[in-house]
Amino acid sequence: MRITERINKSRRKINGISACFCMRKQFVLQIIQFIVDFSW
């Protein structure tokens, strides 16, 4: 039981990190797009 709990916790942590990274990536892409639009 405890082993699976640990695995679930670590998996949740990884999901949170990847979700944060995806959001940050989207944010950066939006900024780049905005800069490109502003430049042109």
PDB file of N, H, CA, C and O in Angstrom:
ATOM      1  N   MET A   1       0.841  -1.209   0.000  1.00  0.00           N
ATOM      2  CA  MET A   1       0.000   0.000   0.000  1.00  0.00           C
ATOM      3  C   MET A   1       0.876   1.258   0.000  1.00  0.00           C
ATOM      4  O   MET A   1       0.652   2.185  -0.779  1.00  0.00           O
ATOM      5  N   ARG A   2       1.865   1.273   0.878  1.00  0.00           N
ATOM      6  H   ARG A   2       2.048   0.521   1.511  1.00  0.00           H
ATOM      7  CA  ARG A   2       2.686   2.485   1.003  1.00  0.00           C
ATOM      8  C   ARG A   2       3.487   2.750  -0.266  1.00  0.00           C
ATOM      9  O   ARG A   2       3.677   3.899  -0.663  1.00  0.00           O
ATOM     10  N   ILE A   3       3.951   1.678  -0.895  1.00  0.00           N
ATOM     11  H   ILE A   3       3.797   0.744  -0.572  1.00  0.00           H
ATOM     12  CA  ILE A   3       4.750   1.850  -2.122  1.00  0.00           C
ATOM     13  C   ILE A   3       3.898   2.517  -3.200  1.00  0.00           C
ATOM     14  O   ILE A   3       4.353   3.446  -3.868  1.00  0.00           O
ATOM     15  N   THR A   4       2.667   2.044  -3.367  1.00  0.00           N
ATOM     16  H   THR A   4       2.298   1.290  -2.825  1.00  0.00           H
ATOM     17  CA  THR A   4       1.795   2.635  -4.393  1.00  0.00           C
ATOM     18  C   THR A   4       1.466   4.080  -4.042  1.00  0.00           C
ATOM     19  O   THR A   4       1.347   4.922  -4.932  1.00  0.00           O
ATOM     20  N   GLU A   5       1.318   4.374  -2.754  1.00  0.00           N
ATOM     21  H   GLU A   5       1.414   3.690  -2.031  1.00  0.00           H
ATOM     22  CA  GLU A   5       1.049   5.760  -2.349  1.00  0.00           C
ATOM     23  C   GLU A   5       2.211   6.650  -2.741  1.00  0.00           C
ATOM     24  O   GLU A   5       2.016   7.754  -3.249  1.00  0.00           O
ATOM     25  N   ARG A   6       3.423   6.163  -2.504  1.00  0.00           N
ATOM     26  H   ARG A   6       3.580   5.265  -2.092  1.00  0.00           H
ATOM     27  CA  ARG A   6       4.608   6.946  -2.875  1.00  0.00           C
ATOM     28  C   ARG A   6       4.648   7.175  -4.373  1.00  0.00           C
ATOM     29  O   ARG A   6       4.933   8.283  -4.826  1.00  0.00           O
ATOM     30  N   ILE A   7       4.365   6.135  -5.147  1.00  0.00           N
ATOM     31  H   ILE A   7       4.134   5.234  -4.779  1.00  0.00           H
ATOM     32  CA  ILE A   7       4.376   6.246  -6.607  1.00  0.00           C
ATOM     33  C   ILE A   7       3.341   7.278  -7.055  1.00  0.00           C
ATOM     34  O   ILE A   7       3.617   8.108  -7.922  1.00  0.00           O
ATOM     35  N   ASN A   8       2.151   7.222  -6.460  1.00  0.00           N
ATOM     36  H   ASN A   8       1.927   6.549  -5.755  1.00  0.00           H
ATOM     37  CA  ASN A   8       1.103   8.180  -6.830  1.00  0.00           C
ATOM     38  C   ASN A   8       1.519   9.600  -6.499  1.00  0.00           C
ATOM     39  O   ASN A   8       1.269  10.522  -7.276  1.00  0.00           O
ATOM     40  N   LYS A   9       2.158   9.781  -5.338  1.00  0.00           N
ATOM     41  H   LYS A   9       2.361   9.032  -4.707  1.00  0.00           H
ATOM     42  CA  LYS A   9       2.598  11.120  -4.938  1.00  0.00           C
ATOM     43  C   LYS A   9       3.622  11.660  -5.920  1.00  0.00           C
ATOM     44  O   LYS A   9       3.519  12.798  -6.377  1.00  0.00           O
ATOM     45  N   SER A  10       4.622  10.826  -6.245  1.00  0.00           N
ATOM     46  H   SER A  10       4.706   9.901  -5.874  1.00  0.00           H
ATOM     47  CA  SER A  10       5.670  11.269  -7.163  1.00  0.00           C
ATOM     48  C   SER A  10       5.082  11.537  -8.543  1.00  0.00           C
ATOM     49  O   SER A  10       5.490  12.478  -9.223  1.00  0.00           O
ATOM     50  N   ARG A  11       4.128  10.714  -8.956  1.00  0.00           N
ATOM     51  H   ARG A  11       3.796   9.949  -8.403  1.00  0.00           H
ATOM     52  CA  ARG A  11       3.490  10.890 -10.267  1.00  0.00           C
ATOM     53  C   ARG A  11       2.733  12.212 -10.299  1.00  0.00           C
ATOM     54  O   ARG A  11       2.779  12.941 -11.289  1.00  0.00           O
ATOM     55  N   ARG A  12       2.032  12.514  -9.198  1.00  0.00           N
ATOM     56  H   ARG A  12       1.994  11.922  -8.394  1.00  0.00           H
ATOM     57  CA  ARG A  12       1.281  13.761  -9.113  1.00  0.00           C
ATOM     58  C   ARG A  12       2.241  14.951  -9.190  1.00  0.00           C
ATOM     59  O   ARG A  12       1.956  15.957  -9.840  1.00  0.00           O
ATOM     60  N   LYS A  13       3.386  14.811  -8.511  1.00  0.00           N
ATOM     61  H   LYS A  13       3.617  13.993  -7.983  1.00  0.00           H
ATOM     62  CA  LYS A  13       4.392  15.870  -8.509  1.00  0.00           C
ATOM     63  C   LYS A  13       4.885  16.109  -9.928  1.00  0.00           C
ATOM     64  O   LYS A  13       4.979  17.252 -10.375  1.00  0.00           O
ATOM     65  N   ILE A  14       5.199  15.025 -10.637  1.00  0.00           N
ATOM     66  H   ILE A  14       5.122  14.097 -10.273  1.00  0.00           H
ATOM     67  CA  ILE A  14       5.698  15.125 -12.012  1.00  0.00           C
ATOM     68  C   ILE A  14       4.641  15.772 -12.899  1.00  0.00           C
ATOM     69  O   ILE A  14       4.965  16.627 -13.724  1.00  0.00           O
ATOM     70  N   ASN A  15       3.383  15.373 -12.738  1.00  0.00           N
ATOM     71  H   ASN A  15       3.121  14.679 -12.067  1.00  0.00           H
ATOM     72  CA  ASN A  15       2.302  15.959 -13.539  1.00  0.00           C
ATOM     73  C   ASN A  15       2.207  17.456 -13.291  1.00  0.00           C
ATOM     74  O   ASN A  15       2.031  18.237 -14.226  1.00  0.00           O
ATOM     75  N   GLY A  16       2.323  17.853 -12.030  1.00  0.00           N
ATOM     76  H   GLY A  16       2.466  17.218 -11.270  1.00  0.00           H
ATOM     77  CA  GLY A  16       2.259  19.272 -11.686  1.00  0.00           C
ATOM     78  C   GLY A  16       3.382  20.048 -12.344  1.00  0.00           C
ATOM     79  O   GLY A  16       3.173  21.139 -12.875  1.00  0.00           O
ATOM     80  N   ILE A  17       4.589  19.468 -12.305  1.00  0.00           N
ATOM     81  H   ILE A  17       4.759  18.582 -11.875  1.00  0.00           H
ATOM     82  CA  ILE A  17       5.751  20.131 -12.901  1.00  0.00           C
ATOM     83  C   ILE A  17       5.567  20.261 -14.409  1.00  0.00           C
ATOM     84  O   ILE A  17       5.812  21.326 -14.975  1.00  0.00           O
ATOM     85  N   SER A  18       5.136  19.183 -15.059  1.00  0.00           N
ATOM     86  H   SER A  18       4.937  18.318 -14.599  1.00  0.00           H
ATOM     87  CA  SER A  18       4.965  19.206 -16.512  1.00  0.00           C
ATOM     88  C   SER A  18       3.855  20.178 -16.909  1.00  0.00           C
ATOM     89  O   SER A  18       3.963  20.862 -17.927  1.00  0.00           O
ATOM     90  N   ALA A  19       2.791  20.243 -16.109  1.00  0.00           N
ATOM     91  H   ALA A  19       2.704  19.688 -15.281  1.00  0.00           H
ATOM     92  CA  ALA A  19       1.699  21.173 -16.399  1.00  0.00           C
ATOM     93  C   ALA A  19       2.204  22.609 -16.286  1.00  0.00           C
ATOM     94  O   ALA A  19       1.880  23.460 -17.115  1.00  0.00           O
ATOM     95  N   CYS A  20       2.998  22.866 -15.252  1.00  0.00           N
ATOM     96  H   CYS A  20       3.261  22.175 -14.579  1.00  0.00           H
ATOM     97  CA  CYS A  20       3.563  24.203 -15.057  1.00  0.00           C
ATOM     98  C   CYS A  20       4.459  24.555 -16.238  1.00  0.00           C
ATOM     99  O   CYS A  20       4.427  25.677 -16.743  1.00  0.00           O
ATOM    100  N   PHE A  21       5.261  23.581 -16.674  1.00  0.00           N
ATOM    101  H   PHE A  21       5.287  22.669 -16.264  1.00  0.00           H
ATOM    102  CA  PHE A  21       6.175  23.809 -17.796  1.00  0.00           C
ATOM    103  C   PHE A  21       5.391  24.102 -19.069  1.00  0.00           C
ATOM    104  O   PHE A  21       5.760  24.986 -19.843  1.00  0.00           O
ATOM    105  N   CYS A  22       4.308  23.357 -19.284  1.00  0.00           N
ATOM    106  H   CYS A  22       4.009  22.639 -18.656  1.00  0.00           H
ATOM    107  CA  CYS A  22       3.483  23.563 -20.482  1.00  0.00           C
ATOM    108  C   CYS A  22       2.874  24.964 -20.463  1.00  0.00           C
ATOM    109  O   CYS A  22       2.862  25.658 -21.480  1.00  0.00           O
ATOM    110  N   MET A  23       2.370  25.371 -19.299  1.00  0.00           N
ATOM    111  H   MET A  23       2.380  24.808 -18.473  1.00  0.00           H
ATOM    112  CA  MET A  23       1.767  26.699 -19.183  1.00  0.00           C
ATOM    113  C   MET A  23       2.811  27.778 -19.458  1.00  0.00           C
ATOM    114  O   MET A  23       2.541  28.760 -20.149  1.00  0.00           O
ATOM    115  N   ARG A  24       4.007  27.578 -18.907  1.00  0.00           N
ATOM    116  H   ARG A  24       4.226  26.780 -18.346  1.00  0.00           H
ATOM    117  CA  ARG A  24       5.076  28.559 -19.095  1.00  0.00           C
ATOM    118  C   ARG A  24       5.455  28.642 -20.572  1.00  0.00           C
ATOM    119  O   ARG A  24       5.687  29.727 -21.106  1.00  0.00           O
ATOM    120  N   LYS A  25       5.515  27.469 -21.229  1.00  0.00           N
ATOM    121  H   LYS A  25       5.327  26.588 -20.795  1.00  0.00           H
ATOM    122  CA  LYS A  25       5.853  27.409 -22.653  1.00  0.00           C
ATOM    123  C   LYS A  25       4.812  28.179 -23.464  1.00  0.00           C
ATOM    124  O   LYS A  25       5.159  28.948 -24.361  1.00  0.00           O
ATOM    125  N   GLN A  26       3.540  27.966 -23.144  1.00  0.00           N
ATOM    126  H   GLN A  26       3.259  27.341 -22.415  1.00  0.00           H
ATOM    127  CA  GLN A  26       2.447  28.654 -23.839  1.00  0.00           C
ATOM    128  C   GLN A  26       2.588  30.167 -23.638  1.00  0.00           C
ATOM    129  O   GLN A  26       2.423  30.952 -24.571  1.00  0.00           O
ATOM    130  N   PHE A  27       2.896  30.552 -22.397  1.00  0.00           N
ATOM    131  H   PHE A  27       3.029  29.914 -21.639  1.00  0.00           H
ATOM    132  CA  PHE A  27       3.039  31.965 -22.056  1.00  0.00           C
ATOM    133  C   PHE A  27       4.170  32.593 -22.871  1.00  0.00           C
ATOM    134  O   PHE A  27       4.016  33.682 -23.423  1.00  0.00           O
ATOM    135  N   VAL A  28       5.300  31.900 -22.942  1.00  0.00           N
ATOM    136  H   VAL A  28       5.425  31.015 -22.494  1.00  0.00           H
ATOM    137  CA  VAL A  28       6.449  32.399 -23.700  1.00  0.00           C
ATOM    138  C   VAL A  28       6.101  32.519 -25.176  1.00  0.00           C
ATOM    139  O   VAL A  28       6.457  33.502 -25.826  1.00  0.00           O
ATOM    140  N   LEU A  29       5.406  31.518 -25.703  1.00  0.00           N
ATOM    141  H   LEU A  29       5.117  30.719 -25.174  1.00  0.00           H
ATOM    142  CA  LEU A  29       5.011  31.557 -27.118  1.00  0.00           C
ATOM    143  C   LEU A  29       4.100  32.753 -27.382  1.00  0.00           C
ATOM    144  O   LEU A  29       4.227  33.413 -28.413  1.00  0.00           O
ATOM    145  N   GLN A  30       3.182  33.036 -26.454  1.00  0.00           N
ATOM    146  H   GLN A  30       3.079  32.500 -25.617  1.00  0.00           H
ATOM    147  CA  GLN A  30       2.277  34.181 -26.623  1.00  0.00           C
ATOM    148  C   GLN A  30       3.068  35.486 -26.633  1.00  0.00           C
ATOM    149  O   GLN A  30       2.783  36.384 -27.425  1.00  0.00           O
ATOM    150  N   ILE A  31       4.060  35.587 -25.753  1.00  0.00           N
ATOM    151  H   ILE A  31       4.291  34.857 -25.110  1.00  0.00           H
ATOM    152  CA  ILE A  31       4.885  36.797 -25.700  1.00  0.00           C
ATOM    153  C   ILE A  31       5.639  36.965 -27.014  1.00  0.00           C
ATOM    154  O   ILE A  31       5.700  38.061 -27.571  1.00  0.00           O
ATOM    155  N   ILE A  32       6.219  35.854 -27.508  1.00  0.00           N
ATOM    156  H   ILE A  32       6.169  34.963 -27.056  1.00  0.00           H
ATOM    157  CA  ILE A  32       6.961  35.909 -28.774  1.00  0.00           C
ATOM    158  C   ILE A  32       6.035  36.356 -29.901  1.00  0.00           C
ATOM    159  O   ILE A  32       6.397  37.205 -30.716  1.00  0.00           O
ATOM    160  N   GLN A  33       4.848  35.779 -29.939  1.00  0.00           N
ATOM    161  H   GLN A  33       4.553  35.089 -29.278  1.00  0.00           H
ATOM    162  CA  GLN A  33       3.873  36.133 -30.988  1.00  0.00           C
ATOM    163  C   GLN A  33       3.522  37.620 -30.893  1.00  0.00           C
ATOM    164  O   GLN A  33       3.433  38.313 -31.906  1.00  0.00           O
ATOM    165  N   PHE A  34       3.325  38.099 -29.662  1.00  0.00           N
ATOM    166  H   PHE A  34       3.398  37.536 -28.839  1.00  0.00           H
ATOM    167  CA  PHE A  34       2.989  39.505 -29.453  1.00  0.00           C
ATOM    168  C   PHE A  34       4.120  40.404 -29.952  1.00  0.00           C
ATOM    169  O   PHE A  34       3.873  41.414 -30.611  1.00  0.00           O
ATOM    170  N   ILE A  35       5.362  40.030 -29.634  1.00  0.00           N
ATOM    171  H   ILE A  35       5.563  39.209 -29.100  1.00  0.00           H
ATOM    172  CA  ILE A  35       6.519  40.825 -30.064  1.00  0.00           C
ATOM    173  C   ILE A  35       6.605  40.835 -31.589  1.00  0.00           C
ATOM    174  O   ILE A  35       6.851  41.875 -32.200  1.00  0.00           O
ATOM    175  N   VAL A  36       6.400  39.672 -32.192  1.00  0.00           N
ATOM    176  H   VAL A  36       6.200  38.827 -31.696  1.00  0.00           H
ATOM    177  CA  VAL A  36       6.460  39.573 -33.660  1.00  0.00           C
ATOM    178  C   VAL A  36       5.374  40.441 -34.289  1.00  0.00           C
ATOM    179  O   VAL A  36       5.633  41.166 -35.249  1.00  0.00           O
ATOM    180  N   ASP A  37       4.165  40.367 -33.752  1.00  0.00           N
ATOM    181  H   ASP A  37       3.954  39.778 -32.973  1.00  0.00           H
ATOM    182  CA  ASP A  37       3.066  41.184 -34.283  1.00  0.00           C
ATOM    183  C   ASP A  37       3.386  42.671 -34.129  1.00  0.00           C
ATOM    184  O   ASP A  37       3.119  43.472 -35.025  1.00  0.00           O
ATOM    185  N   PHE A  38       3.960  43.023 -32.982  1.00  0.00           N
ATOM    186  H   PHE A  38       4.177  42.372 -32.255  1.00  0.00           H
ATOM    187  CA  PHE A  38       4.284  44.422 -32.712  1.00  0.00           C
ATOM    188  C   PHE A  38       5.390  44.906 -33.650  1.00  0.00           C
ATOM    189  O   PHE A  38       5.363  46.049 -34.106  1.00  0.00           O
ATOM    190  N   SER A  39       6.362  44.035 -33.936  1.00  0.00           N
ATOM    191  H   SER A  39       6.383  43.107 -33.565  1.00  0.00           H
ATOM    192  CA  SER A  39       7.487  44.396 -34.799  1.00  0.00           C
ATOM    193  C   SER A  39       6.995  44.656 -36.223  1.00  0.00           C
ATOM    194  O   SER A  39       7.413  45.617 -36.868  1.00  0.00           O
ATOM    195  N   TRP A  40       6.110  43.793 -36.699  1.00  0.00           N
ATOM    196  H   TRP A  40       5.770  43.012 -36.174  1.00  0.00           H
ATOM    197  CA  TRP A  40       5.616  43.953 -38.058  1.00  0.00           C
ATOM    198  C   TRP A  40       4.544  45.038 -38.082  1.00  0.00           C
ATOM    199  O   TRP A  40       3.989  45.335 -39.140  1.00  0.00           O
TER     200      TRP A  40
END
